Amino acid sequence: MENIESALNALVGLVWGEFVLIPLLSLVGVYLTIGLRAVPWRYLPYAVTLLRQRSPSDAPGEISPFQALMTALSATIGTGNIAGVATAIYFGGPGALFWMWIIALLGMATKYSEALLAVKFRQVDRNGHFVGGPMYYIKNGLGVGWLWLARLFAVFGMIAAFGIGNMVQSNSVADVLATNYAIPTAATGFVIALITAIVIIGGVRRIADVAARLVPLMAIGYLGAASTILILNYARVPDAFTTIVSSAFSGHAATGGFLGASIWMAIRFGVARGIFSNESGLGSAAIAHGAAKTSSPARQGMVAMLGTFIDTIIVCTMTGLVLVVTDAWQSGTQGASMSAFAFSSTLGETGAHIVAIGLAVFAFTTIIGWSYYGERCAAYLFGTSIVFYYRVAWIGAIIVGAQNNLEFVWAFADLFNGLMAIPNLIALALLSPVVFSETRQYLKSKHITARTDAAND
């Protein structure tokens, strides 16, 4: 096992190194943001107003735009927002949170483009379901000469789902429940697997329905608890921001239980955990948005970009601020344990319960969201008949992941996250003229400005 972990960590270092994924994510994000003339930033208020509208009953698709967003958020708001932020700060210092912000702001353009292309180039499968995502916009947008890239994404996505969307989630929940309630990890894995099986057997519509109910509820509850901590420590909030920004450009020396970090470590872990959390650039969320009931690709792109903003700029920021104002980042703990330490230091035993319950619910919704992503990739490669067998394997992996070593699980997730992002980012760059053209036509046809609402949309 040690040799496997060493090999995985070496590959993760290569993929997430200074010459591969971080420059690629950044450059594509900058290029799309400039090409879109900062539409994701300028039209953020407009995008929020779209959530109040219902799609026409005759619009093509399977689930409402809101349900598509909630399904995507169910897959992103998970352990990355609790354990992932803590891990980033543990290895990269408080400055890692700053680089999470940067990659999220750039990622809004990436997520917008992914969803737009997913709707633009989606198709109907043999069972009559609308399917979309990177493999389809590569195949239908770039043509047969690029089928190898579509298949490559599907292979990486199918495998990555077991890491980022399955084993990492069950592992984190099992760890926090064992620590706080002495619940055996095997028991936790079995219960999560059972509940997940009940949900995913209903396909994307049941997943979307569960996500639309759970995601807003869990997000409001978690943010309420984090806000309470920040209010009680309001005098330290300005200093927390100062520490985060200064550490981003100077690194951070060893203090308390913190071992110290360089600027590069802050960038690497901030970007890696930011992508793990909001998934901008991975192409995964495009699979959910490809099933949305809409005839307007750009409109769904507007809705989709809210996912990155909510996940990282709001939820991850709240977690990071709590970790800094409570000095939990200097406690020597990491992952979910650091977050539990931070919440309990202010809210007492209730804080630890909030983290444990929040992590469990977050992880569950991530597991059901990613189950859909993974099976869509598998179905693209092997046909719809593979879905049943993929679901069986998915359920089994939950139990296995709950009892695996944390470092191995995180390394596995980081590696395949990076690998699935590469073909997607290449496709986004090549299809960017389509994104820019569709956006211009949409804004022109709707007579939309950055300040108008969606009344005429």
Steps between C-alpha positions, in 0.01 A plus 500: 500500500785741578645452152160569344457816707847620404427443132165677527653798677772524233238503225290756688806721532559474125139567393448782751852634454604843379519391136173312441158547654530820704624704200243332274208573734613856550567576133170354379315685777667831414443446126129421542447787746656748256325350197166523680580856607458401862137395447509262803596790729290773340183294470509328838191690631315416179588133538349500850170632363482207258453261791155648563376401158360170384584348168225479236318170526595414142872571548719198425674333792446280807527726805447870571795743479477543878511125553799477266679763709409322823618167357829662402527665843417172670811359334719800587389608846651212692811407691694748289322782681580364847791258485641630171537861613661383823740275307595786269576729794685225688744448212495843335428738786217758514618636163360187333151648549598804292602277210172312538325834442708576190442163336127526585464844338668366187305178534169683467577556131609138468183367663284734288666373181468135602125525562440701183677240289329214683156630400613606152637157406293261712308209351231247588608147588330173403277520810375848412708684761681827430873454552777757481844582630857526370495167316199618297617852425836359396337243272224721360687829513847403382409207277611140451866593488481579870312190616818382673488807723134439584576141594799611705284736702237229554762251622652749743157621611372149560801419718528843665143470623606219731756732660362853522135397511509175690793375709615846615148577617432175685851504647456850645159421646620173652798677655303783659223269629755260645682788670190669642263211562720188494294359213690223317612604155357184346156580642514853363598375156217247496232753600615758244509230233145388581349850490689584182368188329143603578552840337707424191274220383255776401747661261564870444146612580502349849857623559396851392191491722699395807772756424248783457366426848821429690756740353331831593415368846848375581671807356287741702555301821876480457539865399285603796733323743811644332349850505433467872867422563614795291259735677625385840858555379426810292801692632734240347340487155696796349828348622396166349465656156837670542663170595342321203613759243850553642560125530399453137798705383757431768433149623466440870756407762442217746275610786328295769423161355539630143814377323541795265437537126652670196321716245501209256338270757229760556434521126514127438274394784270799460442427133479122544252517786310781328450283192417202720231712664339690210601265213538787250709366215431135574193495277300296750229759569435527127358148513225616739429823311477304177176346631337837581162595348606795287540595137757769574861385551619842622214527749600172661858619503388800706334268750797265509760766583314568826616159618865603511419830671282338767734209562833679532447875538229447763520157667875438484571858607283460808681179594842656442419810707379284787824300491709817511309708758491207743871416442398144417746504208782508758360211702702229324184319388396467138198421285160468662662482845631856457154625405346320798762659727417846360124470543520343846747764625222759476175302507613227737383145447223629273765616254646154466151360439434762230817401314431128535139523384578757232782288363281193491220674310741685268680178420179309434375754245842501335490122469158497331595789269824339389334164453312659209818651356684172516225291348456749213870464419470122518189502281680712240778243480307175528133580436206533736507131593807565717311733736369225730844347548658842553250574776580170671871584491420848627320368805785262577761776471323702771560221750861454389573873510367537853772267628799613290799712592427873469823591320448230238141609434588869465795425269277280282241779478755770419662294225185419305350845557799638319491241223133558418551877495764489226282377206216725615717811507636421155143472370394826665786685335422352157126564532536849648383672176167318543476620860572860407256496205215339697549751781490802269185372328326430831575840651401676179176305448386556857614863510672418828737732678695427814244693706174365362307224664356193333155642452523480124698179480 
